[in-house]
């Protein structure tokens, strides 16, 4: 409306003066009043289109918000723009993951679709029902941080392309067995990294920390979110010594790790997220692989809690 009023006033002034309007703008060609009016109308149309675009964008954001709300109501989680569920579909291959973020639960399921789902089903259908005896612990292998769920079987995955699963023998006894499946394990690892950014990380690479941000939402905080960032060099050096020398824990942990996330920013710009135990256990997880970081066996975890003194731990 302001543009239209300006054009009308300009026309009146030019009519009274009885002269033609000539002018330039930033080196552009001369424009008449009629062309200015046409531009004004076009601008109004553009504004209308922009408004429609904004409305569509707002509608899209609302739909996304509704989708997130639906996921939350169904005890799922939206992670890296991918929906993770709390239950694994009975008729599909699913991957159990343990994202290092604040969440309601520690385990969620990613269910591939399309060609990925078909390939995984075909591979697992041809996997021998029995493998070599033994467990990953006995063989000294490290977990990958994800597991495969299909029909009534649960496969633990280990580095090097191994799967550990169980079956019931003729005597009705549960037997743990091992099978080599490097092709399957590589396929899943690449897929998870591409779809979810879910990759393995060696704690020994935690070097030159420049900041540490702790977020906690647990029973100890009355389920209110608390956050504190530490940049003190002495504190960061202490964290580096503890975490970079942490020892692998077989079988994971169940210490409320999903309730606290420590994000470390390294000097090279990389960020590492650790799922920290909120109880007295000195452990953390990195995408489903867990480590014990106490410097000595009789160490008190209160030393860690004191580093983030703005957070109520008890």
N, C-alpha and C positions, 0 to 999 in steps of 0.2 A: 504493500500500500504506500509506503514511503517513497518507493521508486516511482510509482504512478503519479503521485502528487508532485514530485519534482519535475517530471516530464510535462505535466499540465501547466505548472507555473512557468516553466521555461518557454512553452509555446505562447502563453499569454504575453510574456515580456517581449518575445521576438515579434509578435503581431503588432503590439503597440509601437515598437521601435520602427516597424516597417522595413526591417532589413533581414537578410538571409543569414542563417546561422552556419558559420564555418568554424572548424576547430580541429585540433589534433590532440591525441592522447598517447604519450609514450611512442611517438613515431608512427602511429596507426593512421590509416586513411581517414579523410574528412567524413563526418557522419551528419546526416540530416536528422531533424526532429522525428520524421517518420521512422527512420531506421532505429533511432533510440527507443521509440515506442515498441517497435518489433522486438528489440533486444530485451526490453523490460518484460514483455509478455513471455518471451522465451525463458528469461530468468525465473519468472514465476513458475513456469512449467518445470524448470530444473529444480526449483525449491520443492515443488510438489513431489517430484521424483525422489529427491533426497529424503524428503519426509517419509515417503513410502518405504525407501530403503532402510531408514532408521526404524520404522515400525516393524519391518520384516526382521531386522537384526534383533530388536527388542523381543519380538515373538519367538525367534530362534533361541535367544538366551533364556526366555521363560520356559520353553520346551526342554532345554538342557537342564535348567534348574529343577523342573518337574521330574526329569529322568533321574537326576541325582537323588532327589527326595524319595523316589520310588525305590531306588537301590538301597538307600539307607533304611527305609521301612522294611525291606526284605532282608535286612542284615547282610547286605552286600557292600561293595565298595567300588567307587570309580577311581581307578588308578592309571595314570598316564593315558587318560581318555579311553580306557578299556574297562568294561564292567567285570569285576570279580565277584563270585558268588560264595556264599557260606556252605552250600551243599553242592556236591558233584552229581551231575545228571547220571542216572543209572545206566542209560543206554549209549553213553558217549565216553570218549577218552578225555579225561581232564588232568590238568597239571596243578598240583598243590604247591602254592608259593607262600612265602613269608616276607612280605615287603617291609623294609626298614623305614616305616612311617608310623605316625600315631594312628591307631585304629582300635576298633572295638574288640577284634579277635586277632590272634596271631597267625592263623592259617586261613587262606582263601583259595578259591579254585578258578583257574583260567581254563575255559573250554574252547579250544580252537574250532573253527567252522570251515566249511568248504573243502578244498583240496587238502589242507593240513589235517583235518579230522579224518578224511578218508584214508590218507597215507598212514596215519598213526594206527587206525583200526586194523588195516591190512597187515601192518608189521606185527602188532601184538597178537593177532589171530594166528600168525605163523610161528610165534615164539614157542620154543619147547616148554612143555608144562613142568618139566623137571630140569634142574641145573645141577651144578656141582655143589657139594655140601659146604657150608661155611657162612660166615657173616663178614660184613665190612670191617667190623672191629677186629676180628681174628686175622684178616688179611692186611690190616694196617692202612686201609684206604680212607680217604676224606670224602665226606658228603658234598654233593653239588649245591644243596640248598633248595632243591625241588624234588617232588615225588610224582609218580604217575599213578592215576587211579583209573581202573577199567573193569567194569562188571564187578566181580567179587574179589578182585586182586588189588593189592597195594604194593607198588614197586618203589623201593628206595633207590635213588640213583647216586652213584659214586664217580669221582673223577677217574678218568681212564676208560670210561665207557662200560661200567658194570652196573647191573641191576641186582638188588637183593629182594626176594619175595618168598612167600611161604605157600605150602600146599599141604593137604591132608593125605597121608599115605594109606595103604590098605588096612593098616591096623588102627586107623582113626587118629593117628598122632600127627601133630603139626611139625612139619619139617622146614627148616630154613635152607634156602639154596641160593646159589649165585649163577648168573649168566652173563656172558659177554655180549653187549649190544652197542658197540661204539657208533654205528650208523644212526640208531635211534637216539642215543644220548646227544650226539652232535646236532642232529636235526632239531631237537627240543631246545637245546642251549642257545642255538642261533635264533630260533623263533622267539624265545623269551626275551632275548636281548634286543631284537628288532621291535617287538610289539610292546614290551613293558620296560625296556631299559634295565632288565633284571639280569645282572651279571655277577660273576664271582670277583672277589677282591682279596688280596693278601694283606693282612694287617701289618706285615713288615714294611709295606709301602707307605704307612702313615708317618710321614716325615715333614718337618718344617710347617707346623700348624700356625696359621696366622689368626684364626678365631675359632671359637667353639660355642655354638648356640644350643642350649638345652631346652627342650619343650617337654612338659609333663602334664598329663591329665589322668589322674588315678584316684584310687580310694584315699590316698594320703592327702591329696589336694581337694578332697570333697568333689572330685570330678569337675573341677574348674581348671582351665588351661593356664599354666604358668610358663613363662619363658625368661631366660636369662642368657646374655651373651658375655663371654669372657675373652679378653684380649691380652691379659697380663702375660708377659713372656715366661715368667717363672712357672705359672700355672699351666701354660700350653706345653712347656717342655716336660713337665711332670706327666701330663696326659700322653704325650708322645712316647715317653719311656714305658709307661704302663701298656698302652695299646699295641705298640709295634712289637712288643715282646710277648704278647698274649699267646696262650697255648690252646690249640683246637680241642673242642669238647665233642665227643662222639654222642649222637643221639639227640642233640639239641638241648633246649632248656624250657622250663615252664615257670618263669619267675616274673610274670607281668611285663615282659619286655615290650609288648605292643603299646604300653602306656607311657613310654618315655623314648624320645628320639634325640640323639646328640648329633648335630650336623657339624662336621669339621671342615673348615676351608683351609686348603693347603696353599703353599706359596706359589705353586704353578697354576692356581686357579681351580683345581679339581676339588670337588666336594665329596665327602664320604659320610654316609648316614649310618649310625649305629643304633640298634634297638637295645636300650640299656635296661637291665633288670632293676625293678623298683623295690625289691626286697633286699635282704642282706647278702644275696649272692653276687659275687664280683664277676659278672659275665656280661657279654654283649653279643648281639647277632648282626651279621651283615648279609642281608638277603637269605636268611635261612641257615646260615652256617654260624655256629656259636663258638665263643672263645672265653677262656678264663684269663683275666688280666691282673690278678693279684701278684705283686712282686715277690712275696714270701707266703708260705703256707698259713701262717697265723695272722695274716694281715686283716685289719678291721676296715670294713667298707666305709665307715664314717669319714675317713679321710677323703673319699671321693665326694660324698654329700656336702662336705664343708666347702668345696670349691664352688658350689652353686648355692650360696647361702641365702639367696632371695626366694628359694623354692622351699615350701614346707614339705619335708620328707616324712614327717611323723605326725 
